[in-house]
Amino acid sequence: GLGLHLSGKKFYDYRRSLPQSTLRGDVVRSMGEKYIADYLFEHGIGYSYELSFRMGSAGIYRPDFCIWVGEGASNRRFVWEHWAFNPSAPSPGHIDDWSPQEIEQYKEDIQRKRDYWSEKGWELIETHSDMLSEGRAPFEAELRLRLENHGIKHEKLSQAELLQRVEHNLRSKLSRLLSQFVSRSLSSECNISVLFDKLTAHNAEDDRE
């Protein structure tokens, strides 16, 4: 399932096609976030996913992406939010099971977040799920425009460098997971027989688990 049985471009294309697992190895919440994360990765733009901020009485708030560009006095801070629908649309029709009250509340939350970043002095980049209607390539063209409009110049990394980075990130993540598993098994004195019994008795809730 990780695609490590593949090599070269086949491996890269497989990792790029996964619906909610990014090229960097993050698991995101939507296809739009996946495309954004992959685009940033492919163009060498570092990002943090869902960092925690405290937004007054609203409590903990985790924006989709945080980006830092430049160093020292020239450092600029960006937040990227990918909204569930176009906040400018009078009545978004594709939101299943959302009541008019929930849609209105979501719009109010968007404005609250806009005000929050404006007060903090961070630049806000906005996209929304309606922009995915024509597919990945047109959406990525819009991502380039969004970044360039904010003065973030960028070029796509070479295929060789991208492949090396994807393989490194994936193998490093897999190694960490295996190391943690071994450590926990040893600390709980869980031998092979006990472990096998636990696995046999356990019902996974989903394919990822």
FENZI-V434139 format. One record per residue. N is the residue number from 1. RES is the residue in three letters. NEAR is the number of other C-alpha atoms within 8 Angstrom. Layout:
# FENZI-V434139
((N & RES & NEAR) (N & RES & NEAR))
This chain:
# FENZI-V434139
((1 & GLY & 3) (2 & LEU & 4) (3 & GLY & 8) (4 & LEU & 7) (5 & HIS & 5) (6 & LEU & 7) (7 & SER & 8) (8 & GLY & 7) (9 & LYS & 7) (10 & LYS & 8) (11 & PHE & 12) (12 & TYR & 11) (13 & ASP & 8) (14 & TYR & 9) (15 & ARG & 12) (16 & ARG & 9) (17 & SER & 6) (18 & LEU & 8) (19 & PRO & 7) (20 & GLN & 10) (21 & SER & 11) (22 & THR & 15) (23 & LEU & 11) (24 & ARG & 11) (25 & GLY & 9) (26 & ASP & 7) (27 & VAL & 7) (28 & VAL & 10) (29 & ARG & 7) (30 & SER & 8) (31 & MET & 9) (32 & GLY & 10) (33 & GLU & 11) (34 & LYS & 14) (35 & TYR & 11) (36 & ILE & 10) (37 & ALA & 11) (38 & ASP & 12) (39 & TYR & 10) (40 & LEU & 11) (41 & PHE & 11) (42 & GLU & 10) (43 & HIS & 10) (44 & GLY & 10) (45 & ILE & 9) (46 & GLY & 8) (47 & TYR & 9) (48 & SER & 8) (49 & TYR & 8) (50 & GLU & 9) (51 & LEU & 10) (52 & SER & 8) (53 & PHE & 7) (54 & ARG & 8) (55 & MET & 9) (56 & GLY & 5) (57 & SER & 4) (58 & ALA & 7) (59 & GLY & 7) (60 & ILE & 8) (61 & TYR & 9) (62 & ARG & 8) (63 & PRO & 12) (64 & ASP & 12) (65 & PHE & 12) (66 & CYS & 14) (67 & ILE & 12) (68 & TRP & 10) (69 & VAL & 8) (70 & GLY & 7) (71 & GLU & 7) (72 & GLY & 5) (73 & ALA & 4) (74 & SER & 6) (75 & ASN & 9) (76 & ARG & 9) (77 & ARG & 10) (78 & PHE & 11) (79 & VAL & 14) (80 & TRP & 13) (81 & GLU & 11) (82 & HIS & 11) (83 & TRP & 10) (84 & ALA & 7) (85 & PHE & 9) (86 & ASN & 10) (87 & PRO & 8) (88 & SER & 4) (89 & ALA & 6) (90 & PRO & 5) (91 & SER & 4) (92 & PRO & 8) (93 & GLY & 5) (94 & HIS & 4) (95 & ILE & 7) (96 & ASP & 5) (97 & ASP & 4) (98 & TRP & 8) (99 & SER & 6) (100 & PRO & 6) (101 & GLN & 7) (102 & GLU & 8) (103 & ILE & 9) (104 & GLU & 8) (105 & GLN & 8) (106 & TYR & 8) (107 & LYS & 9) (108 & GLU & 8) (109 & ASP & 8) (110 & ILE & 9) (111 & GLN & 8) (112 & ARG & 8) (113 & LYS & 8) (114 & ARG & 9) (115 & ASP & 8) (116 & TYR & 9) (117 & TRP & 12) (118 & SER & 10) (119 & GLU & 7) (120 & LYS & 6) (121 & GLY & 6) (122 & TRP & 11) (123 & GLU & 9) (124 & LEU & 11) (125 & ILE & 10) (126 & GLU & 8) (127 & THR & 9) (128 & HIS & 12) (129 & SER & 12) (130 & ASP & 8) (131 & MET & 8) (132 & LEU & 11) (133 & SER & 6) (134 & GLU & 7) (135 & GLY & 7) (136 & ARG & 8) (137 & ALA & 6) (138 & PRO & 9) (139 & PHE & 11) (140 & GLU & 11) (141 & ALA & 8) (142 & GLU & 8) (143 & LEU & 10) (144 & ARG & 8) (145 & LEU & 8) (146 & ARG & 9) (147 & LEU & 11) (148 & GLU & 9) (149 & ASN & 7) (150 & HIS & 6) (151 & GLY & 6) (152 & ILE & 8) (153 & LYS & 6) (154 & HIS & 7) (155 & GLU & 6) (156 & LYS & 7) (157 & LEU & 9) (158 & SER & 6) (159 & GLN & 6) (160 & ALA & 6) (161 & GLU & 8) (162 & LEU & 10) (163 & LEU & 11) (164 & GLN & 8) (165 & ARG & 9) (166 & VAL & 11) (167 & GLU & 8) (168 & HIS & 8) (169 & ASN & 10) (170 & LEU & 10) (171 & ARG & 8) (172 & SER & 8) (173 & LYS & 9) (174 & LEU & 8) (175 & SER & 8) (176 & ARG & 8) (177 & LEU & 8) (178 & LEU & 8) (179 & SER & 8) (180 & GLN & 8) (181 & PHE & 8) (182 & VAL & 8) (183 & SER & 8) (184 & ARG & 8) (185 & SER & 10) (186 & LEU & 9) (187 & SER & 7) (188 & SER & 6) (189 & GLU & 6) (190 & CYS & 9) (191 & ASN & 8) (192 & ILE & 6) (193 & SER & 6) (194 & VAL & 8) (195 & LEU & 9) (196 & PHE & 8) (197 & ASP & 8) (198 & LYS & 8) (199 & LEU & 7) (200 & THR & 6) (201 & ALA & 6) (202 & HIS & 6) (203 & ASN & 4) (204 & ALA & 6) (205 & GLU & 5) (206 & ASP & 5) (207 & ASP & 5) (208 & ARG & 3) (209 & GLU & 5))
